[in-house]
Amino acid sequence: MTAAPDEPKIMLTIFLKHDQSQNIDSIQGTLAERAWWERFPPEGCEIVSWTVAMGLGQIVTLRLPPALLNRVNIEIERSAWGVFSTEFFPTYDFVPVRERLTREWKAKREEKAP
């Protein structure tokens, strides 16, 4: 399933917490066996960011149509479980909101200025 360019999108942040009982060779070997790097994220999902937080794991933020949420979940279950523990958080881009709020705050401040 591929999304139409104008289809509404959600953002999803996924914490892939490292299993510290495994070393990097073991982790990478398991991910390779499961074709993680080809399977995740599923087609139709855009990677917004993918960060390594030392001591925690990886933090992935995806932008995707809501209809693909189940595919993301299935690929995590199929490919990442046993390597990472996972947490999922619906997220949104706050930068445009912050910019609007800053403009509004400045405009109000200017109205009150003598």
C-alpha positions as CSV (number, residue, x, y, z in Angstrom):
1,M,0.0,0.0,0.0
2,T,1.4,3.4,-1.0
3,A,0.0,6.6,0.2
4,A,-1.3,9.4,-2.0
5,P,0.9,12.5,-1.6
6,D,-2.0,14.6,-0.2
7,E,-3.2,11.9,2.3
8,P,-3.2,13.0,5.9
9,K,-0.2,11.8,7.9
10,I,0.6,11.2,11.5
11,M,4.0,11.1,13.1
12,L,5.1,8.2,15.3
13,T,8.1,8.2,17.6
14,I,9.5,4.8,18.4
15,F,12.0,4.1,21.2
16,L,14.1,1.0,20.3
17,K,15.7,0.3,23.6
18,H,18.9,-1.8,23.4
19,D,19.0,-5.2,25.0
20,Q,22.2,-4.7,27.0
21,S,22.6,-8.4,27.5
22,Q,23.6,-8.5,23.8
23,N,26.7,-7.0,22.2
24,I,26.6,-5.0,18.9
25,D,27.7,-8.1,16.9
26,S,24.8,-10.1,18.3
27,I,22.3,-7.3,17.7
28,Q,23.5,-6.6,14.2
29,G,23.5,-10.4,13.4
30,T,19.9,-10.8,14.5
31,L,18.8,-7.7,12.6
32,A,20.5,-9.0,9.5
33,E,18.9,-12.5,9.8
34,R,15.5,-10.8,10.0
35,A,16.2,-8.4,7.0
36,W,15.5,-5.5,9.4
37,W,17.3,-2.9,7.2
38,E,15.1,-3.9,4.1
39,R,11.8,-4.3,6.0
40,F,11.8,-1.3,8.3
41,P,10.3,1.1,7.9
42,P,7.6,-0.2,5.6
43,E,7.1,1.3,2.2
44,G,5.0,4.5,2.4
45,C,6.6,5.7,5.7
46,E,9.0,8.6,5.8
47,I,11.9,8.7,8.2
48,V,11.8,12.1,9.9
49,S,14.7,11.3,12.2
50,W,16.7,8.4,13.5
51,T,18.9,9.1,16.5
52,V,21.1,7.0,18.7
53,A,20.8,7.9,22.4
54,M,23.8,6.3,24.0
55,G,22.8,4.1,27.0
56,L,19.2,4.0,25.8
57,G,19.0,2.9,22.2
58,Q,17.6,4.3,19.0
59,I,14.8,6.9,18.6
60,V,13.0,6.8,15.3
61,T,10.4,9.3,14.2
62,L,8.3,8.3,11.2
63,R,5.7,10.2,9.2
64,L,3.0,7.9,7.8
65,P,-0.6,7.6,6.7
66,P,-2.7,6.2,9.6
67,A,-3.5,3.2,7.5
68,L,0.1,2.1,7.7
69,L,0.3,2.0,11.5
70,N,-0.5,-1.7,11.6
71,R,2.3,-2.4,9.1
72,V,4.8,-0.5,11.3
73,N,3.7,-2.5,14.3
74,I,4.0,-5.8,12.4
75,E,7.5,-5.1,11.2
76,I,8.6,-4.1,14.7
77,E,7.1,-7.4,16.1
78,R,8.6,-9.4,13.2
79,S,12.1,-7.9,13.1
80,A,12.9,-5.9,16.3
81,W,11.5,-8.0,19.2
82,G,14.2,-9.8,20.9
83,V,16.7,-7.2,19.9
84,F,15.0,-4.1,21.3
85,S,12.2,-3.4,23.7
86,T,9.9,-0.9,22.2
87,E,7.8,2.1,23.1
88,F,5.6,4.0,20.8
89,F,4.5,7.7,21.0
90,P,2.2,9.6,18.6
91,T,4.0,12.9,18.0
92,Y,3.7,16.1,16.0
93,D,5.9,18.8,14.7
94,F,5.7,21.6,17.2
95,V,8.0,24.1,15.3
96,P,5.1,25.7,13.2
97,V,3.0,26.0,16.4
98,R,5.9,27.5,18.3
99,E,6.5,30.0,15.5
100,R,2.8,31.0,15.4
101,L,2.7,31.4,19.2
102,T,5.9,33.5,19.2
103,R,4.4,35.8,16.5
104,E,1.2,36.2,18.5
105,W,3.0,36.9,21.7
106,K,5.2,39.5,20.1
107,A,2.1,41.2,18.5
108,K,0.3,41.3,21.8
109,R,3.5,42.7,23.5
110,E,3.7,45.4,20.8
111,E,0.1,46.4,21.3
112,K,0.7,47.0,25.0
113,A,3.8,49.0,24.4
114,P,3.4,52.8,24.9
